[in-house]
């Protein structure tokens, strides 16, 4: 990508991004990750430990069917399950996007 905005039908497609961070029990990590993927507007998940060290960063592609994403991320979900066995709490940083024409 060259950093220029996407154009659709001669009009620029404006996309807004924002980040939120939640803290959850590690045992809930896999289920919460699946839930976030199904929402569809999540573009990146960053899993951190209690000391804010990045354990795993998962980029998600826009426009991929939910079922496909979960299937493609099966190894990542397995890794999250293994991490959950070793940790008690994790922080999940969620990067979301929204098109400019959506409310």
C-alpha positions in Angstrom: 0.0 0.0 0.0 1.2 3.5 -0.8 -0.5 5.2 2.1 -3.1 6.9 -0.1 -6.8 6.7 0.8 -8.8 4.0 -1.0 -11.1 5.2 -3.7 -14.4 3.7 -4.5 -16.5 5.0 -7.4 -14.3 8.1 -7.6 -14.9 9.0 -4.0 -12.4 8.6 -1.2 -13.3 5.9 1.4 -12.7 7.4 4.8 -11.9 4.9 7.6 -11.8 5.8 11.3 -9.8 3.7 13.7 -9.8 3.6 17.5 -8.3 1.4 20.1 -9.6 0.0 23.3 -8.0 -2.1 26.0 -9.7 -4.7 28.2 -8.3 -6.9 30.9 -9.7 -10.4 31.2 -8.9 -13.7 32.9 -6.6 -15.7 30.7 -9.1 -18.6 30.8 -11.5 -16.4 28.8 -9.0 -15.4 26.2 -9.9 -17.8 23.4 -13.7 -17.3 23.7 -13.3 -13.5 23.8 -11.0 -13.6 20.8 -13.5 -15.5 18.8 -16.2 -13.1 19.9 -14.2 -10.1 18.8 -13.4 -11.7 15.4 -17.1 -12.3 14.8 -17.8 -8.6 15.3 -16.2 -7.9 12.0 -14.8 -4.4 12.7 -11.7 -5.5 14.5 -8.5 -5.1 12.5 -5.8 -6.0 15.0 -5.6 -7.7 18.4 -2.6 -7.2 20.6 -2.3 -9.6 23.6 -0.2 -8.2 26.5 0.8 -9.6 29.9 0.3 -7.8 33.2 3.6 -5.9 32.6 2.3 -4.6 29.2 4.8 -6.7 27.3 3.4 -7.8 23.9 2.9 -11.5 23.8 1.1 -11.8 20.5 -0.1 -9.5 17.8 -2.8 -10.7 15.4 -3.7 -8.7 12.3 -7.1 -9.4 10.9 -8.1 -8.7 7.3 -11.1 -6.6 6.4 -13.8 -8.2 4.3 -13.0 -11.9 5.1 -16.0 -14.1 6.0 -16.2 -14.8 9.7 -16.1 -18.6 9.3 -13.0 -18.3 7.2 -11.2 -16.1 9.7 -11.8 -18.5 12.6 -10.6 -21.4 10.4 -7.5 -19.5 9.3 -6.8 -18.4 12.9 -7.1 -21.9 14.4 -3.3 -22.1 15.1 -3.4 -18.7 16.7 -6.4 -19.7 18.8 -4.5 -22.8 19.9 -1.5 -20.7 20.9 -3.8 -18.4 22.9 -5.1 -21.4 24.7 -1.6 -22.5 25.5 -0.8 -19.0 26.8 -3.9 -19.0 28.9 -2.7 -22.1 30.7 0.4 -20.2 31.8 -1.1 -16.8 32.7 -3.8 -15.6 35.1 -4.8 -12.3 33.5 -4.1 -10.7 30.1 -4.7 -7.3 28.5 -6.3 -7.3 25.1 -5.8 -4.2 23.0 -8.4 -4.0 20.2 -7.9 -1.9 17.1 -11.3 -1.3 15.4 -12.2 0.5 12.2 -15.4 2.1 10.9 -16.1 3.5 7.5 -16.8 7.2 7.4 -20.3 6.6 6.0 -21.3 4.4 8.9 -22.8 5.8 12.1 
